[in-house]
Amino acid sequence: MSENPLDRVSEFQEPSAAVNFEDIRREAQKKAQGLNYYMSELVGREIVIVKVDLANNRCEAFLGDQLVYIGWKSGVITKKMTLIDKFIRANFQGVRVKIVERTSKNTGKTYLDLE
């Protein structure tokens, strides 16, 4: 008996071989920007911000005992980072913040915030 070609499964049809191109693009974008994380990946975690780069929307922060570079795209985060940057420059010390997700009372949309 000859084997039916439709009964064979190619490596591209296996679920484990599926590639999520969005994840690959996101990782390449982070690497190109010199980032370890985006803020959205750290929701619920506490960080200590030691340096802010507002021109490139990124900061240096301690995540536990590891120094990492974190980027963001949110306008809410940018406003708070401006204040944090002024505080760090005046006091020469880091600022401990927690990254949280909030829901807008007006629009119902979810956004990132620092507390």
C-alpha positions in Angstrom: 0.0 0.0 0.0 1.2 3.4 -0.8 1.2 6.1 1.9 -1.3 8.9 1.5 0.7 12.2 1.4 -2.1 13.9 3.4 -1.5 11.5 6.3 2.0 12.8 6.8 2.6 15.7 9.0 5.3 18.1 8.1 7.4 20.0 10.7 5.6 23.2 9.8 2.3 21.7 10.8 3.4 20.7 14.3 2.2 23.2 17.0 5.6 23.2 18.6 7.1 24.5 15.3 4.8 27.5 15.1 6.6 30.8 15.4 5.1 33.9 16.9 6.5 36.7 14.7 5.1 39.3 17.0 7.3 38.0 19.9 10.4 37.9 17.6 9.7 41.5 16.4 9.3 42.7 20.0 12.5 41.1 21.2 14.4 42.5 18.2 13.0 45.9 18.9 14.0 45.7 22.5 17.5 44.6 21.6 17.9 47.5 19.1 16.9 50.0 21.7 19.2 48.5 24.3 16.4 47.5 26.6 16.0 44.5 28.9 12.3 45.0 29.5 9.2 47.1 28.6 7.2 48.5 31.5 4.2 46.3 30.4 6.3 43.2 31.1 6.9 44.2 34.7 3.3 44.9 35.9 3.1 44.1 39.7 6.9 44.3 40.2 8.7 46.8 42.3 11.8 48.6 40.8 14.3 51.3 42.0 14.8 53.9 39.3 18.3 55.4 39.4 18.6 57.2 36.0 16.0 58.5 33.6 16.5 59.1 29.8 13.4 61.1 28.8 14.7 61.6 25.2 14.6 57.9 24.5 11.8 56.9 26.9 14.0 54.6 29.0 15.4 54.3 32.4 18.1 52.5 34.4 16.6 50.7 37.3 17.3 47.9 39.8 15.0 44.9 39.5 15.9 43.0 42.6 19.7 43.3 42.6 20.1 43.4 38.8 20.6 46.7 36.9 18.3 46.7 33.9 17.2 49.1 31.2 13.4 49.6 30.9 11.5 51.3 28.1 7.9 52.7 27.9 5.5 54.3 25.5 2.8 55.6 27.8 2.3 59.3 28.2 1.2 58.7 31.9 4.6 57.1 32.6 6.5 59.9 30.8 4.8 62.5 33.0 5.7 60.6 36.2 9.2 59.9 34.9 9.8 63.6 34.4 9.0 64.2 38.1 11.2 61.2 39.1 14.1 62.5 37.0 13.9 65.9 38.8 13.8 64.2 42.2 16.8 62.0 41.4 18.8 65.0 40.1 18.0 67.0 43.3 18.6 64.2 45.8 21.1 61.9 44.2 19.2 58.8 45.1 17.0 56.2 43.5 13.2 56.1 43.6 11.3 53.0 44.5 8.1 52.5 42.5 5.6 49.7 41.7 4.3 49.3 38.2 0.6 48.8 38.1 -2.2 48.5 35.6 -5.2 50.8 36.1 -8.5 51.2 34.3 -9.7 54.6 33.3 -13.0 55.6 34.9 -14.0 57.7 31.8 -13.1 55.4 28.9 -12.7 52.0 30.6 -9.3 51.4 28.9 -6.4 49.9 30.8 -3.2 51.8 31.2 0.1 51.6 33.0 0.9 53.7 36.0 3.5 54.0 38.7 2.8 54.2 42.4 
